[in-house]
Amino acid sequence: MSFMQIKNLKVHYPIRGGFFNSIIDYVYAVDGISMEFEKGKAYGLVGESGCGKSTTGMAIIGLEKITSGSIMYEGEDVTNQRRKRNSSFNREIQMIFQDAHSSLNPRKRVEHLLAEPIRNFLRVSPKEEQKKISELLEIVGMPEDAKLKYPHEFSGGQKQRLGIARALATNPKLIIADEPVSALDLSVQAQVLNFMKDIQSEFGLSYLFISHDLGVVKHMCDHISIMYKGRFVETGTKEDIFTNPHHIYTKRLLSAIPNVSPKGREKRKRERIIVEKNYQTELKNYFDHNHRVLDLAPLSETHFVAIANGVSMRGNNS
């Protein structure tokens, strides 16, 4: 049973021009996407830079204005309540930002950074507040004296852990993680990702994991949506997407995943060439005359793909 449903979400930015600075067109950053979130599951949102995935996360949490569509949370329409400071939605839906450094006020100690969400949403005494801060630092593997330090005194991985601690401060149901490890070294990435999986199982959290890295999403997520130009080209379980992709854009992304093993290198190169040729010759079956992604059609109960009616649903070996 899902606790949040996003229906036909759109975020359009007007383009102005002419003598009167009137609206002449729109940028369709997010153009009619729908999602559902269940407790304890991780959802991946994947696509190239500029596809609208970060805008989607910002729109859900209330940092971008929604053009149309609705957000239902626990049976209530909260589309126009996301900016209200005292709403339960704002308390239970939190975000981890891509740039951990810029998301932390450099003039404030960690103690104050972690206390801010607690004071905003939780009515606790000063003693309970200090206890909560110590608990949060322990959860993210930081020492007690970290609360007396400033953000510039920590490494990139430590700053990201502090960002996670801030997100956990209000006991959320869903954490939107926007490229949370893209700025970190590979070894630190693995530590942060494994840590995020640990706290997910410990607290029953749900994630919306936004990333351009399919390998990271495969490791983290149960359900994956592939996004292109503001729309979903394919959605499904991790198994649906990685073992039975149908959209030519999904296949193109999967074929670009690097593989350091020299074994089978020539075969992978030939497969990439075939995928690229198919992408160029079959565009009309997956996009309209304006190169807009077609509507999703069901393949199974969990698997949906944007494809023209009457086109055969061929799998990964097509």
N, C-alpha and C positions, 0 to 999 in steps of 0.2 A: 504494500500500500504506500503510495507516494505522499509525501508531506508538502511538496511544492510542485506546481505545474506552471510552466511558461507557455503561453499560447500566442502564436503568430506575432512574435516580438519584432518590432521595426524601429530602427533608429536612422533617420534620414537627416542629412545636413544640407541646408539650402545653399546654393551657389548664386551669388548676387553679381549683377553687372549692369551695364548701360548707364545712361545719364541720370536716371532716377534711382539707381542702385536697387532695382527690383529683382525678384527671384527669377532666374532664367533656367535653373535646373536644380537637381539634387544629387548629393553623393549618398548612395544606398549602402551605408556602412553595415547595417544589419537589416535584412529584407525578408522578414517573415519566417522566423524559426520557432520551433516548439520543442520543449524538453520537460521531462519529469524526473524528480529526485526521490529516491527511497533511502531510508535510514541505513547508515553503515556502508553504503556503496560509494565507489569512486567513479566519476564520470570524466572522460577526456574530451577536450575540444581542441582539434588539431587543424592546422592550416598554415599557409605561407604568411609572411609579413604583409599586413594590410588587408587581410581577408575579413576582419571584423570580429575576431575571437576575443581580443581584449576589450573592445567596445561592448561586447555582449556581457562580459563579467561586470564592467563598470555600470552598465544599464540595470543589471539585476540588483546591484547593491545600492543604486540611487545616485551614482556619481555622473551619470549621463542621462539626459532627458529622453524619455521614450516617445516616439512619434505616434505609435499605435500598438495595440496588443495588450495582453493582461498578464499579471503575475498573481497566482492564487497560492496563498500560504495557509496551511491548516484550515482549508475550506473558506478562507476570507480573501476577498480581492484587496491586495495591498499595493496595487500599481501606483496609486497616488499617495501612499503613506510611507514610502521608503525614506523620505527626507525628514520625517518626524523623529526628533531625537529620542523620545521615550517609547517608541513603538517596540513591541516584542520582536518584530521582524529585524529591526536594526541591531537588536541585542543578539539574536540567534543566527544571523547570517553575517559572517565576517570575511575579511579579505587579507591575503598575503600578497604584497606588491612585488613586482619584478625587481625593482631597485631597492634593496633593503636599506642602503645607506640614506637615500633621500627620503625614505618613509619614516625615518627616526629623527626627531628634532635634535640637532647637534648641541643645543644649549641646555638640554635637560639630561639629568642623570637617568639611568635605567629605572631606578626606583619610581621616578615621576612618570616615565613613559608607560610603565606597567600599571601605575595607579590610575591613570587617566580613564581608561575604559571601565575600570572597577567603579570609580566614582560616578561615571556617567550612567551606568546601568544597574549597579548592584548597591543596595543600601546596607552597608556594613560599617562597623565601628572602626576607628583607626587601628586598633589592635588586630581585628580580623583582616583589615586591608593589608597590614604588614605580613600576616600569616599567609594570605593569598599570594602575595608577591614572592615570598620564599618558596611556596609550593610550585608556582609557575617556573621559577628558575630551576628548581629541582627536576621538574618534568622535562625541560629542554636540555638538561645536562649542563647547566651553568652553575658556578660556585656562588655561595651566598654573598660574597663581597662584590660580585658583579653589579649589584644594584647601586653601588656608590660610584660607578664609573660612567664615563660619557661614551656615546656611540663610536667616536673616532679611536677609542682604545681597543676595539675588537676587530677581529678578522672578518672577511666576507661571510664565511660560514657561521660564525658566531652571531653576526648581525641578523642573518636569516633566521637563526634560532630565536633571537629576541623578537623578530617579527611574528614568528609562530606563537611565541608566548603571549604577545599582545592579542593575537587572534583568539587564543584559548581562554583569555581572561574572563570572558562573559559566558562561558559554558555554551558555545554555539552548537547548532545542529549541522550547519553547512559552512565549510570554509572554501572560498573561491581563491585558488592559488594561481596567480598570473605569472607564468614563467619563473617559478620560485628558485630555480637552480641554474638558469641560463648564464648568469654572470660568474658562476663559481667554477673552480678547477674540478676535473673529473673525479678525483678521489674525494673531494669535499661534497660533490653532487651526490655520490653514492651514500655518504654518511647522512646527509639531510633527507634524502628520499627514503632510506630505510627507517630513519627516525619518524618521518611522517606516517609511514605504514604502521609503525608500532603504536603511535598515539591514536591512529584511526581505530585499531582493534581494541585498544584499552578504553577509549571513551565512546565508541560507537559513532564516530563522526562520519559525515558524508563530505566528499570533495568534489568540486568542479575544478579539474586540473587543466589549465590552459597552457598549451605548449606547441612549438613547431617541431619538437623532437619526438618522432614516433617510437623510438626505443624507450624513452622515459615513460611515455604514456602507456606503452605495452606493459611495463613493469608495475605501474601504479594503478591502472584503471580496470574496472569491470565492463564498462560500456563506453563506446567511443563514437564521437560525431566528427565527420570530416567536413570542413567548411571552406567554401570558395566564393569570393565576391559577395559576402554577406548572407549566403544561403548554405544549407546542408546539401552536400552531394550524396552522402551515404551515412547511415547510422546503424549501429548494431553492437552486439557483444564483442569483446576482444577477439573471440574465436571467429565470429562472422567477418570482421574486418581483415584479420591477418591471414586466415586460411581460405576465405571465400570472397574476396573483393570483386565487385561488379562494375563500379563506375570507373571510367578510364582515368579520371583524375586521382582516384584512390590508388589505382594500380601504378600510376606515374610516381606518386609519393613513395609507395612501398619499394618500387624498383630503385629509388634513389638512396635507400638506407645503406650506409657504408658497411662493408664487410672486409675486415683486415686479413682474412684467411686467403692465401694464394690459391688454394684448391677450388676449382670450379670458377676461376675468375673469367675465363673466356666465355663460359656458358652464361654467366650473369651479364656480361657485356652484350651478348647476342639478345638476351631477353629484354634488356633495357632498350635496345634498338627497335625491337618488335613493338614494345609498349609505346614508344615514342611515335612510331609510324601509325599505330592504331589510334593514338590520341589525335593525330592530325587528320586522319581520314574519317573518323567516326564522330566528329564534333556535333554534327546535325542530330544525332540520336540522343545527345545528352544536354544540349544547350539550344535555346531558341535563336531566332535570327538576330537578336540583340546580344547574343552570347550570355544570356541570363540562364542560370541553372534552372532546370525543370523541376516540377513538383515531385516530392518523394512518393514512391509506390512501394507497397509491401512485398517482400520476398518470403518472409516468415513472420512469426509473432514478434521477433526481436530485430529483424533485419529489414532495412528500408533503403531504397536507392532511387536517385533522381534520373529517370530515363523515359524516353518517349514511348507512348503506347504502341504495342505491336512489335516492339524490338525484343528479340529473344534474350533471356537472362542467362548469359554465358558466364562461367566462373573464371577462376584465376588462370586457367590454361588456355583461354581464348587468345 
